[in-house]
Every structure is written in C-alpha cells, then in structure tokens.
Amino acid sequence: MKFLSLFSRSVACGFLSPADEHAEAELSLDQHLITSPAATFPARACGDSMQNLGIFDRDLLVVDRSLTPVHEDVVVVA
C-alpha cells in the first residue's frame, strides 16, 4: 500500500494557485478506491468505444470482481 500526502487546503480549479506546502495527512488510494482487495485489480482501457461514458483509451481502471453488476453498469469481460 502506498500513501500519498494530502494537502491541508483545497486547491482552486480553473486557474493557477500556489500550492499549500503543509501536508495534512497521508492518503491511501487503496482505502478510497478498493473495498475488496482480493477481488480487485487494475486494467488499462483500450479503444474509443466507451468515450461517451467517460472512459478513454489508456485510462487506468480499477476493476472489482466481487461486485454484482446490475442493469446499465459498465463491466469488464475477459
């Protein structure tokens, strides 16, 4: 598990803003993105057929095999 520094202030979007140099805490992407570590793996998207759903070529996907898909979910089939 890799931890990243989380800055203590929010950063403005849309224009440049000086970054706050004081880290508030460490942030684990695993804790925020992964609920079932044994069933989760990263995958790279390939192609442009899912752009209308915001998935672009070479995007990094977090795939959780433990979830049960429901109607209109996006799934990975291999």
BELRA-V563972 format. One record per residue. N is the residue number from 1. SS is DSSP state (hx for helix, st for strand, lp for the rest). PSI is psi in degrees with one decimal (NA if undefined). NEAR is the number of other C-alpha atoms within 8 Angstrom. Layout:
<<N,SS,PSI,NEAR> <N,SS,PSI,NEAR>>
//
This chain:
<<1,lp,129.1,4> <2,lp,135.9,6> <3,st,140.3,8> <4,st,152.7,8> <5,st,137.7,9> <6,st,121.2,9> <7,st,147.9,11> <8,lp,-14.9,9> <9,lp,154.0,5> <10,lp,156.2,5> <11,lp,141.7,6> <12,lp,140.0,7> <13,lp,144.5,5> <14,lp,-21.3,4> <15,lp,161.9,5> <16,lp,142.3,6> <17,lp,139.9,6> <18,lp,137.7,4> <19,lp,144.6,5> <20,lp,130.9,8> <21,lp,-0.9,5> <22,lp,115.5,6> <23,st,135.2,10> <24,st,-44.5,8> <25,st,175.0,8> <26,st,142.9,9> <27,st,126.2,8> <28,st,117.2,10> <29,hx,-31.0,10> <30,hx,-43.8,8> <31,hx,-27.4,7> <32,hx,-24.8,7> <33,hx,-19.2,7> <34,lp,118.6,11> <35,lp,-21.5,6> <36,lp,82.0,8> <37,hx,-38.5,7> <38,hx,-21.2,4> <39,hx,9.0,8> <40,st,138.3,12> <41,st,154.1,8> <42,st,151.2,8> <43,st,154.2,8> <44,st,128.3,8> <45,lp,147.2,11> <46,lp,123.2,8> <47,lp,178.5,8> <48,lp,14.1,8> <49,lp,-11.6,5> <50,lp,13.2,9> <51,hx,-32.5,8> <52,hx,-14.3,6> <53,hx,6.0,5> <54,lp,15.3,6> <55,lp,118.2,10> <56,lp,159.8,11> <57,lp,131.1,8> <58,lp,4.9,8> <59,lp,148.3,9> <60,st,125.3,8> <61,st,145.8,8> <62,st,112.7,10> <63,st,125.6,9> <64,st,106.4,10> <65,lp,-14.1,7> <66,lp,-13.8,7> <67,lp,142.4,5> <68,lp,117.9,5> <69,lp,146.7,7> <70,lp,169.7,5> <71,lp,130.1,4> <72,lp,6.8,4> <73,lp,153.4,6> <74,lp,127.9,5> <75,lp,158.4,5> <76,lp,126.6,5> <77,lp,124.0,3> <78,lp,NA,2>>
//
